[in-house]
Every structure is written in C-alpha cells, then in structure tokens.
C-alpha cells in the first residue's frame, strides 16, 4: 500500500507542476522577430497585445433583458404567424 501511494504522488507531480505554471502571468510580447499587427485604418495608435486579447462589445454583449421572476402573460407577437401550406 505504501509503495502504491508513493507511485500515485510521483505520477501526479508533473500534472501539479503544469497546473501551477498556468497561473504565471507576465506581460505579453510578440515572439522574437515578429511584430504586432498594424494599427486598424483610422486608428491613432497601435493596439497593445493585451488590448488585442479583449473581446469587442459585439463579441461579448451585455445582457439587457431582465430575467423573469414569475409567470407573466405574453404580449402579442405580430411576427408569430402560422406556417404557410
């Protein structure tokens, strides 16, 4: 039993080290010899690597609808038409 437990610890050690390394965050820089993309047309400055990683509003819209807390009567929908035969 003791040897089996030690074997499990040694088997999980690389995974634990890799998981711990995921938390290391440093300033993002382009690879050596590479440059950031050119500034978009009309932009006054070139975006940084961190700014390029942020999603645009259209890619991640905010919720604008309040969730229902109780049943309510549905309003008439003029576009809810029966199927055409």
C-alpha positions, 0 to 999 in steps of 0.5 A: 500500500505504501509503495502504491501511494508513493507511485500515485504522488510521483505520477501526479507531480508533473500534472501539479507542476503544469497546473501551477505554471498556468497561473504565471502571468507576465506581460505579453510580447510578440515572439522574437522577430515578429511584430504586432499587427498594424494599427486598424485604418483610422486608428491613432495608435497601435493596439497593445497585445493585451488590448488585442486579447479583449473581446469587442462589445459585439463579441461579448454583449451585455445582457439587457433583458431582465430575467423573469421572476414569475409567470407573466402573460405574453404580449402579442407577437405580430411576427408569430404567424402560422406556417404557410401550406 
